[in-house]
Amino acid sequence: MPDDPTTAQTPARDGLPALIVMCVLAALSLVVAFLGATPAHVSSAELLGQSRAPGGAAFIASHRGGGATAPENTLPAISAALAAGYDYVEVDVALTADRVPVLLHDATVDRTTDGHGRIADLTLAEVRALDAGAWFDSRFAGTRIPTLVEFLDLLDASGHRAVVELKGEWDAPAAASVVAEIDARGLGQRVVLASFDARSLALAQAASEVIPSLIILKRLPDDVVRAVGEAGARGIVVDRRAVLDRPDVVDELHAAGMRVVVYTLNKDSQWDAVTALGVDGIVTDDPGTLRQWQQAAAGHG
């Protein structure tokens, strides 16, 4: 998931220009029809809860598994977030050179491992040989980059839910492989797929009649409801500044049965601003503090 550059520890990924986003999403319905995709059967309310009213507590998504307490996108981070009982765990999934889905945010392994190079140029065996924990703390030395299968097994056993972001561009076999692993565990009502890339989501939708999706946006197209509907998505994951610039968009999407999730907010002033608008979810590096803040705001702290 991209970060808010005012709060995050790593640089944010540049979003697609608004015009390009609109064009891609406007064309997506044709792609979905061509591929024979059918609408997801899981409603927004079933997966993401009822739409929030202004001031209502948004659901909490622990960013990159739980990168504040353990190395991001690793099993220790995910296990800690699941044990803490946050509403969702959010992870990033990328493809190795031999097309195996693994958990990694960046295009390269340089920042979060002792290795170098693009994930797309490394085989699974090469990726699994890397240390993905020592950079964070010596206690996590020897931690490996997990595969999507390992993550889904952990999620399945936990009973919790997840937002899985597909990084980069995915082809049909790769998207179908992700869907197959989710379906094999009966997780279609507990996992939502998200991506900046509309075509990747279309390919996942073509492979699944159940698993819902969210489109990630840096900027909002003029007719966001139409764009999201044509994408076959259940809502958006969006930069907070785009929502603050167009606060009415929350009500517009809610009226259409869609949801609004905002990334990546780590300060109480940011939480307060979007909560006042009634956003449905907040992605954060600090889910524990956000939960305490929500409890205090509700008069339970």
N, C-alpha and C positions, 0 to 999 in steps of 0.2 A: 504494500500500500504506500502511496506517496506521502510525503510529510509536509506539514506547514513549516516553511523555512524559518519562521520566527521562533520555533520551539524545538524542532527536531535536531537530532545529533548527526544526521546524514543529509546530504544535499537532496532536494526534491527533484523528481523527474518532471521535465517540462511537459505540460499538457498539449493536446492537439489544439491548433487554432480553432476558434468557434465555428468558422465557416466550414472547415474540413469535417469537424465533428458532425455538424448538421447534415452535410452531404452524405457522409458515411451512414449515419443513422437513417436518413431518409431512404437510402437505397437498400437497407437491410431487410425490409419486408420482402423484397424481390428475391434476395439471397435465400431467405428462410423458405419461401415458397418453392424455389428451384430445388432446394435440398430436401424438401418434403418434411420439414419440421412441423411439429404440432405444438399448440400452446401448453405450457406447464400446467399441471393439475393442482399444484400446491398454491393456495392463495397467499396473498401478502400477509394477511392476518395470521394464518397458520404458521408461517415461517418467521415473520418479523414482528408479530403482535399487532394489536389495534393501533391505528394512527394516534399519535400523541396530540394532546391539546397544548396550547402555549403554557409553558411552565411545568409540563409533565416530565417525569424522569425518562430520559432516553435510555435505550438499552446500551450496554457497554460491550465494546469489542476490544479485546486485548491485542494490541498491535504486534504483528510479527511473532505471534505465539505468546510473547510476554517478555519482550526484550529489555525491560527495566530490571528484571531479576536474574536473568540468565541469558546466554548467547541467543540472539534473535533467530527465529525459525529453526530451533533445535528441539529435540525431545525434552530436555530438562526445562526449557522455557515453557513449552506447551503443557507439560505435566503440571507445572506450578500454577499456570493459569486455570487449567481444568480443576485442579484441587481447590483453588480459591472460589470456584463457582461463578465466574463471570458469565454473562449471558452468551457471549460468543468468543471464540478464539479466531483471530484473523491470521492467515499465513499466505506466503507468496510461493508460487510453484513455477519452476522453469524447467526447460528440457536440456538434457545432456546431449553430447554428440551422437550417442547411440539411442536417443529419443526416449530416455527414461525420465519421468517427472520426479524432480527433487525439490526440496524446500530451500529457496534462495531468493533474496530480493534483487540484488545487483546483477548486472549483465556479466560481471567478472567475479571471481572468487577472491580477489586481492584484499578487500577490506575486512572480510569476516573469516578468513582462513589463513593458514601459513603458505598457501599456494599462490599461483599467478595464472592469469589467462581468462578467456571468456568461457563461461559455462557451456556454451554451445559448441566449443571446440574440445571439450574434455569428456572422456568416456565416464561411465558410472564408476568403473574400477578406479580411475584416476581421481575422481571426486571423492570417493569413499576413503581414499588414502590420506586426505587432508585433515588437519586439525582445525576444527571450527569452534573451539572453545577457549583456547589459551589466550587469544587476543582480548577476551572479555575479563577473564580472571583465571589465575593459575589453578583454581579449584576445578575448572571445567576443561583442563587440558585433556586432549584425547577425544573430546566430543566430536561426533561425525555429523556431516550434512545428512539429514534423514531423507528417505524416499517418501513419495506420496503414500505408498502402501503402508509404510510404518506409521505415518501420521494418521491415516484413516483407521488403522487398527486401534491406535490409542484413543481416537475420538469415539469409535464404536463402543469400546469398553467403558467410556466415561459417561455416556448418555447425554453429553452436551452437544452444542451446535457450533458451526464454523462458517466463516466467510473465506473462500479460497480464491485468491486472485491469480489468474493466469497471466504470467508475465510475457511480454512480447507477442509474437504472432504464432498461432498454432494451426497446423493443418488438420484435415479431417481424421486421419488415423490417430493422431496424438490426442485430439479432443475426445474422440470416441473411447480411447483407453482410459481417460480420466473418468468419464461417465460410467464405464463398465466397472471400475473399481468402486465407485460410490454405490452403484446399484447392487453390486455383489454383497455389500454389507447392509443393504436396506437403509441407506443414509439419505435417500432422496428428499426426505422431509426435514433433514437436519443440516444440510449443506446448501449454501447458495454460492454460485460461481460469479465472479466479478472480473472485469477486464476493461482496459482502455480500448481494446481492439474489438470493434463491433463484429467483425467477421469471425473471430475466434469464438465469441459467444453464440453466433449463429450456428457454427459447426457443432458446438456442444448441444444446443437446442435440437439440432437435427438428430442427434444420437440419443436424446432423452425425451420422454413424454412427461417427466416429473420434475427434474431438477430445475429450480428457478434461477434467474440471473439478475445481476445489477450492473448497469453500465457506469464506469468511472469517468467523471468529467472534471476537467480543470476549469472550464468555462461553460456557461449555460447557453444552448441554442435558443433562438427567439421563442419557438413553440416547443418547450421542453416536454410537455405532456405528449404531444404527437410524436416527437422523436423517440421518447422512451417506449411508447406503445408500438411504434414500427420496429423497434429493436426486440420486441417480445420480452422486455425486461420488466421486473417488478418494481423498479425504482432506480435511484441513483446513489452513487457514492461520490461526494462532491467536495471540492475545496470550500472551506468555510467562508472565504471572502466572496465567492460567487453568490452564496446564499445571503450573506449580509448586504450585498449590493442589490439583490432582488428578493427581499423577504417574502413577498407575496407568492413566490414559487412554492413554498411549503404548502400553503393552502391549495394551490392549483393541483399539485401532485396528490395531495390527500383526497381531494374531491374526485380524482380519477382512480382512487383505490391504490395509489402508488406510495412508496416510502422514500424517505430522505435520510441518508446516512452521511455524516460529515467527518472528514479526516483532517489532520491527525492532531487532536487538541489536548494540550497538557497543562493548561492554566485555568484557574477558576474563572477569570474574566472571560475567557473564550467559552467555557462551558456555560456560563450564565447567559451570554449573548445568544447562543444557538438554542438553548433550552427555552428561552423566552419566546422563540419563534415556533416551538413545537416540533423540532426535528425528532426523528424516530430513533436514531442511533448515533453514537459518538465512538469513533476509533481513537484510542489513546495509548500512549506508552506507560501511563500511570493509572491503571484501572483501579487500584486500591484506593488511591486518594480521590478519584472521581466518585467511587461508590460512597466514601465517607461524606464527600461534598453533597451528593444527592440526598443522603440520609439527613444531613443537617438542614438542607434546604426544605425538606419535607417535615421538619420539626421532630425528627427522630434521633438526631445526633446528640 
